[in-house]
Amino acid sequence: MTMRRSLLKAPLLLPLGLAACGGDPEPVALPPLVTGYRHLTPLRLNVLDIEVAEPAPGAVQLSNPAPALRPDVEMRRMADERLVPVGTEGQGRFIISQARFTRERLAGGGGLTSLFAGEPGERLTCQLLGRLEILSPEGRRVAFVEAEARRGRTLPDGATPGARARAAEDVVREAMDQLNVEFEFQVRRTLRAWLQEAVTTPAAPAPEAVEREDLSATQRR
């Protein structure tokens, strides 16, 4: 009964509430905390060069408003910063098979409560699929690996535009973290024959000890 009475009184207080809300500035979204991938151990491949191919038509799908952290751009950066060619022949080719970010509008609960809830909630989903191919000097594919990731988040009714933007970036970032881990695992497991670990230069041997002769004893003899 208390909830029913408060809802009935809401229209009388609505103008005052709107005036108060209108004076509160929307929180400014912080810039994305992305550090890249150069701090991770590079994946050194025994090929002459590595190409990051342009995504095929339909591979990149972004619902509006698109996240500031675009999944296709982050997948390309991961390939650029993690894959290092160290060989003398052959080629590696990274393909963005899927970089998809979707927003699914959720159905409101209806009734008087939904009237004051603001924008309906939504389901954010990020799906990624990357592929690395090893090509022979003649251009023939001799090996490949694939890695995929999927992350999602549900926002409630009335979420502010700033909260939705931050949630979208978080979903893409979490999906990229998962993809990066899965990609390295698949490369190390399947492409071991094309991986070259970094060779550390052995430390120089310590010089041999030099025996010192007691010259005073020699002179006395």
C-alpha positions as CSV (number, residue, x, y, z in Angstrom):
1,M,0.0,0.0,0.0
2,T,2.8,2.4,0.7
3,M,4.2,1.9,-2.8
4,R,0.8,2.5,-4.4
5,R,0.4,5.8,-2.5
6,S,3.8,7.0,-3.5
7,L,3.1,6.3,-7.1
8,L,-0.2,8.2,-7.0
9,K,1.6,11.2,-5.6
10,A,4.4,11.1,-8.2
11,P,2.6,13.3,-10.8
12,L,2.3,16.1,-8.3
13,L,6.1,16.0,-7.6
14,L,7.2,15.3,-11.2
15,P,7.9,18.9,-12.2
16,L,10.1,19.5,-9.2
17,G,11.9,16.2,-9.8
18,L,12.5,17.0,-13.4
19,A,13.9,20.4,-12.5
20,A,16.2,18.9,-9.9
21,C,17.4,16.2,-12.4
22,G,17.9,18.8,-15.1
23,G,20.5,20.6,-13.0
24,D,22.7,17.6,-12.4
25,P,25.4,17.3,-15.1
26,E,25.8,13.9,-16.8
27,P,29.0,12.2,-15.6
28,V,31.8,12.4,-18.1
29,A,33.0,9.1,-19.3
30,L,36.6,8.5,-18.6
31,P,38.9,7.6,-21.5
32,P,39.3,3.8,-22.0
33,L,42.1,2.3,-20.0
34,V,43.8,0.4,-22.8
35,T,47.5,-0.4,-22.5
36,G,47.9,-2.4,-25.7
37,Y,49.8,-5.7,-26.0
38,R,53.4,-4.7,-26.3
39,H,54.1,-5.5,-22.6
40,L,53.2,-9.1,-23.3
41,T,55.6,-11.8,-24.6
42,P,55.6,-11.5,-28.4
43,L,54.7,-14.5,-30.5
44,R,57.7,-14.9,-32.8
45,L,56.9,-16.7,-36.0
46,N,59.3,-18.3,-38.3
47,V,58.0,-16.4,-41.4
48,L,59.3,-13.6,-43.5
49,D,56.4,-11.2,-42.9
50,I,52.9,-11.1,-41.3
51,E,49.9,-9.5,-43.0
52,V,46.7,-8.3,-41.2
53,A,44.1,-8.8,-43.9
54,E,41.1,-6.4,-44.3
55,P,38.0,-7.9,-42.8
56,A,35.7,-9.6,-45.3
57,P,32.3,-8.0,-46.0
58,G,29.9,-8.6,-43.1
59,A,32.7,-9.6,-40.7
60,V,32.4,-6.3,-38.8
61,Q,28.9,-5.5,-37.4
62,L,28.4,-2.7,-34.9
63,S,25.1,-1.6,-33.5
64,N,24.5,2.1,-33.0
65,P,25.7,3.8,-31.0
66,A,29.0,2.0,-31.7
67,P,31.4,1.6,-28.7
68,A,34.3,4.0,-28.5
69,L,36.5,0.9,-28.2
70,R,35.9,-0.8,-31.6
71,P,36.4,-4.5,-31.6
72,D,37.8,-4.7,-35.1
73,V,40.4,-2.0,-34.4
74,E,41.4,-3.8,-31.2
75,M,41.8,-7.1,-33.0
76,R,44.0,-5.5,-35.5
77,R,46.1,-3.9,-32.8
78,M,46.5,-7.3,-31.0
79,A,47.8,-8.9,-34.2
80,D,50.1,-6.0,-35.0
81,E,51.7,-5.9,-31.5
82,R,51.8,-9.6,-30.6
83,L,52.9,-11.3,-33.9
84,V,56.5,-10.8,-34.9
85,P,58.1,-12.3,-38.0
86,V,61.6,-13.6,-37.5
87,G,62.0,-16.1,-40.4
88,T,63.4,-15.9,-43.9
89,E,60.6,-17.3,-46.0
90,G,56.8,-17.8,-45.8
91,Q,54.1,-15.6,-44.6
92,G,51.6,-15.3,-41.7
93,R,48.2,-13.8,-42.3
94,F,45.8,-12.7,-39.6
95,I,42.1,-12.5,-40.5
96,I,39.3,-10.8,-38.6
97,S,36.6,-13.4,-39.2
98,Q,34.1,-11.7,-36.9
99,A,34.0,-8.5,-34.9
100,R,30.5,-8.0,-33.7
101,F,28.9,-5.7,-31.2
102,T,25.2,-5.7,-30.7
103,R,22.6,-3.9,-28.6
104,E,19.4,-5.7,-27.9
105,R,16.6,-3.5,-26.5
106,L,14.8,-5.3,-23.6
107,A,11.0,-5.2,-23.3
108,G,9.9,-3.0,-20.5
109,G,7.8,-4.3,-17.6
110,G,4.9,-2.1,-18.5
111,G,2.6,-0.4,-16.0
112,L,3.0,2.8,-14.1
113,T,6.5,1.9,-12.9
114,S,8.0,1.7,-16.4
115,L,6.5,5.1,-17.2
116,F,9.1,6.7,-14.9
117,A,12.0,4.3,-15.5
118,G,13.5,6.2,-18.5
119,E,15.1,4.4,-21.4
120,P,14.5,0.6,-21.5
121,G,17.3,-1.7,-20.5
122,E,19.4,-3.4,-23.1
123,R,21.7,-6.4,-23.6
124,L,25.2,-5.7,-24.9
125,T,27.1,-8.6,-26.6
126,C,30.5,-8.7,-28.2
127,Q,31.5,-11.7,-30.3
128,L,35.1,-12.0,-31.8
129,L,36.7,-14.6,-34.0
130,G,40.2,-14.3,-35.3
131,R,42.2,-16.7,-37.6
132,L,46.0,-16.9,-38.2
133,E,47.2,-18.7,-41.3
134,I,50.7,-19.8,-42.2
135,L,51.5,-19.7,-45.9
136,S,54.4,-21.4,-47.7
137,P,56.7,-19.3,-50.0
138,E,54.4,-20.4,-52.9
139,G,51.3,-19.0,-51.1
140,R,49.9,-22.4,-50.1
141,R,48.3,-22.6,-46.6
142,V,50.2,-25.1,-44.5
143,A,48.7,-24.4,-41.0
144,F,46.1,-22.2,-39.2
145,V,44.6,-21.6,-35.8
146,E,41.4,-19.9,-34.7
147,A,40.4,-18.2,-31.4
148,E,37.0,-16.8,-30.4
149,A,35.6,-14.9,-27.5
150,R,32.2,-13.8,-26.3
151,R,31.2,-11.4,-23.6
152,G,27.9,-9.7,-22.6
153,R,26.3,-7.4,-20.1
154,T,22.7,-6.5,-19.3
155,L,21.8,-2.9,-18.4
156,P,18.7,-2.0,-16.4
157,D,16.0,0.4,-17.4
158,G,16.9,4.0,-16.9
159,A,20.6,3.6,-17.3
160,T,22.2,6.9,-18.3
161,P,24.0,7.4,-21.7
162,G,27.3,7.6,-19.8
163,A,26.7,4.3,-18.0
164,R,25.7,2.7,-21.3
165,A,28.9,4.0,-23.0
166,R,31.1,2.8,-20.2
167,A,29.4,-0.6,-20.2
168,A,29.9,-1.0,-24.0
169,E,33.7,-0.3,-23.6
170,D,33.9,-2.8,-20.8
171,V,32.2,-5.5,-22.8
172,V,34.6,-5.0,-25.7
173,R,37.6,-4.9,-23.4
174,E,36.6,-8.1,-21.6
175,A,36.1,-9.9,-24.9
176,M,39.5,-8.8,-26.1
177,D,41.1,-10.0,-22.9
178,Q,39.5,-13.4,-23.4
179,L,40.5,-13.5,-27.1
180,N,44.1,-12.6,-26.4
181,V,44.5,-15.4,-23.9
182,E,42.8,-17.9,-26.1
183,F,44.7,-16.8,-29.2
184,E,48.1,-17.3,-27.5
185,F,47.0,-20.7,-26.2
186,Q,46.0,-21.9,-29.6
187,V,49.2,-20.6,-31.3
188,R,51.5,-22.2,-28.8
189,R,49.6,-25.5,-29.0
190,T,49.0,-25.8,-32.7
191,L,51.8,-23.7,-34.3
192,R,54.7,-24.9,-32.2
193,A,56.7,-25.8,-35.3
194,W,56.6,-22.2,-36.4
195,L,57.2,-20.6,-33.1
196,Q,60.7,-19.3,-32.1
197,E,61.3,-18.5,-28.5
198,A,63.6,-15.5,-27.8
199,V,67.2,-16.6,-27.5
200,T,69.0,-15.2,-24.5
201,T,72.7,-14.5,-24.9
202,P,74.6,-16.7,-22.4
203,A,76.7,-14.9,-19.9
204,A,80.4,-14.7,-20.5
205,P,82.4,-17.2,-18.4
206,A,84.1,-15.8,-15.4
207,P,87.9,-15.3,-15.9
208,E,90.1,-17.9,-14.3
209,A,91.9,-16.9,-11.1
210,V,95.5,-15.9,-11.5
211,E,97.9,-17.2,-8.9
212,R,100.2,-14.5,-7.5
213,E,103.8,-15.4,-6.8
214,D,105.5,-14.1,-3.7
215,L,108.4,-12.2,-5.2
216,S,110.1,-11.6,-1.9
217,A,110.4,-15.3,-1.3
218,T,111.9,-15.8,-4.7
219,Q,114.5,-13.2,-4.1
220,R,115.5,-14.8,-0.8
221,R,116.2,-18.0,-2.6
